[in-house]
């Protein structure tokens, strides 16, 4: 009886100690997961702060430094051209003679000419393409009309 009692106590002690080992392993895993989760949360918080700071900087009005003077915009085109011509006249004659200064009217005219040429070229290509398509469309019914069914094979004539 003593042996049975000692054996049952020994078995229950072994079970209790094995459960404690499992719970300690589980606790270690839980602690590790919690540490990883905290690290992820901290990284996410830092990202959110950086994003909020970036959005704040983007939406914040930009201020010009006080000593910078902003020239008022001149709505008069003629006045702008006159100012430009005045500045060009102040340049040395060598620079003016070399044609280093672009004339906006000349540039615009050249650009318009290039655009017109490209449009004309596209129009010619479209007309050629349509003519080819029409040629193919006309050619198909003509071939179908000449031979709607296969020609009968020649039969020998009795003599």
C-alpha positions as CSV (number, residue, x, y, z in Angstrom):
1,X,0.0,0.0,0.0
2,X,2.9,2.3,0.8
3,X,4.4,1.6,-2.5
4,X,1.1,2.4,-4.3
5,X,0.8,5.6,-2.3
6,X,4.4,6.6,-3.0
7,X,4.0,5.7,-6.7
8,X,0.8,7.8,-7.0
9,X,2.5,10.8,-5.3
10,X,5.5,10.4,-7.5
11,X,3.4,10.3,-10.7
12,X,1.4,13.4,-9.6
13,X,4.6,15.2,-8.8
14,X,6.0,14.3,-12.2
15,X,2.9,15.6,-13.9
16,X,2.9,18.9,-11.9
17,X,6.6,19.5,-12.7
18,X,6.0,18.7,-16.4
19,X,3.1,21.2,-16.5
20,X,5.3,23.8,-14.9
21,X,8.0,23.2,-17.6
22,X,5.4,23.7,-20.4
23,X,4.0,26.8,-18.8
24,X,7.4,28.3,-18.4
25,X,8.1,27.6,-22.1
26,X,4.8,29.1,-23.0
27,X,5.6,32.1,-20.9
28,X,8.9,32.6,-22.6
29,X,7.2,32.4,-26.0
30,X,4.6,34.9,-24.9
31,X,7.2,37.3,-23.6
32,X,9.1,37.0,-26.9
33,X,6.0,37.7,-28.9
34,X,5.1,40.6,-26.7
35,X,8.6,42.1,-27.2
36,X,8.3,41.7,-31.0
37,X,4.9,43.3,-30.9
38,X,6.2,46.3,-28.8
39,X,9.0,46.8,-31.3
40,X,6.5,46.8,-34.2
41,X,4.3,49.2,-32.5
42,X,7.2,51.6,-31.8
43,X,8.2,51.4,-35.5
44,X,4.7,52.1,-36.5
45,X,4.4,55.1,-34.2
46,X,7.6,56.5,-35.6
47,X,6.3,56.1,-39.1
48,X,3.0,57.8,-38.2
49,X,4.9,60.7,-36.6
50,X,7.1,61.1,-39.7
51,X,4.1,61.1,-41.9
52,X,2.3,63.6,-39.8
53,X,5.4,65.9,-39.8
54,X,5.6,65.6,-43.6
55,X,1.9,66.4,-44.1
56,X,2.3,69.3,-41.7
57,X,5.2,70.7,-43.7
58,X,3.4,70.2,-47.0
59,X,0.3,72.0,-45.8
60,X,2.0,74.7,-43.9
61,X,2.1,78.0,-45.8
62,X,5.5,79.0,-47.0
63,X,6.8,82.3,-46.0
64,X,9.3,84.3,-48.0
65,X,12.1,85.9,-46.1
66,X,11.5,89.5,-45.2
67,X,14.4,91.1,-47.2
68,X,13.3,89.6,-50.5
69,X,11.3,92.0,-52.6
70,X,8.7,90.6,-54.9
71,X,8.2,92.6,-58.1
72,X,4.6,93.3,-58.9
73,X,3.3,91.5,-61.9
74,X,2.7,93.8,-64.8
75,X,-0.6,93.0,-66.5
76,X,0.4,95.1,-69.5
77,X,2.0,93.0,-72.2
78,X,3.3,96.0,-74.1
79,X,5.1,97.2,-70.9
80,X,6.7,93.7,-70.5
81,X,7.9,93.8,-74.1
82,X,9.3,97.3,-73.6
83,X,11.2,96.2,-70.4
84,X,12.6,93.2,-72.3
85,X,13.7,95.4,-75.2
86,X,15.3,97.8,-72.8
87,X,17.3,95.0,-71.2
88,X,18.4,93.6,-74.6
89,X,19.6,97.1,-75.5
90,X,21.8,97.2,-72.4
91,X,23.6,94.0,-73.5
92,X,26.9,94.3,-75.4
93,X,26.6,94.5,-79.2
94,X,28.5,91.2,-79.6
95,X,25.8,89.3,-77.7
96,X,23.0,91.0,-79.7
97,X,24.8,90.3,-83.0
98,X,25.4,86.6,-82.3
99,X,21.7,86.0,-81.9
100,X,22.0,84.5,-78.4
101,X,18.9,86.1,-77.3
102,X,15.7,84.2,-78.3
103,X,12.9,86.1,-79.8
104,X,9.7,84.7,-78.3
105,X,7.6,85.6,-81.3
106,X,10.0,83.9,-83.7
107,X,10.1,80.8,-81.4
108,X,6.3,80.6,-81.3
109,X,6.1,81.0,-85.1
110,X,8.6,78.2,-85.6
111,X,6.8,76.0,-83.2
112,X,3.4,76.7,-84.9
113,X,5.0,75.8,-88.3
114,X,6.3,72.5,-86.9
115,X,2.9,71.7,-85.5
116,X,1.2,72.5,-88.8
117,X,3.7,70.3,-90.7
118,X,3.1,67.4,-88.3
119,X,-0.7,67.8,-88.6
120,X,-0.5,67.8,-92.4
121,X,1.8,64.7,-92.3
122,X,-0.7,62.9,-90.1
123,X,-3.5,63.9,-92.3
124,X,-1.7,62.5,-95.4
125,X,-1.0,59.2,-93.5
126,X,-4.6,58.9,-92.5
127,X,-5.7,59.4,-96.1
128,X,-3.3,56.8,-97.3
129,X,-4.4,54.3,-94.7
130,X,-8.0,54.9,-95.5
131,X,-7.3,54.5,-99.2
132,X,-5.5,51.2,-98.5
133,X,-8.4,50.0,-96.4
134,X,-10.9,50.9,-99.1
135,X,-8.7,49.1,-101.7
136,X,-8.7,46.0,-99.6
137,X,-12.4,46.2,-99.0
138,X,-13.2,46.6,-102.7
139,X,-10.8,43.8,-103.7
140,X,-12.4,41.2,-101.4
141,X,-15.9,41.4,-102.7
142,X,-14.6,41.3,-106.3
143,X,-12.7,38.0,-105.6
144,X,-15.8,36.6,-103.8
145,X,-18.1,37.6,-106.7
146,X,-16.0,35.9,-109.4
147,X,-15.9,32.6,-107.6
148,X,-18.8,32.3,-105.1
149,X,-18.6,28.5,-105.2
150,X,-15.9,26.1,-106.1
151,X,-15.7,25.4,-109.9
152,X,-17.0,21.9,-110.8
153,X,-14.3,19.4,-111.8
154,X,-14.3,18.6,-115.5
155,X,-16.1,15.4,-116.3
156,X,-15.0,13.2,-119.1
157,X,-17.3,13.4,-122.1
158,X,-18.5,10.1,-123.5
159,X,-17.5,9.6,-127.2
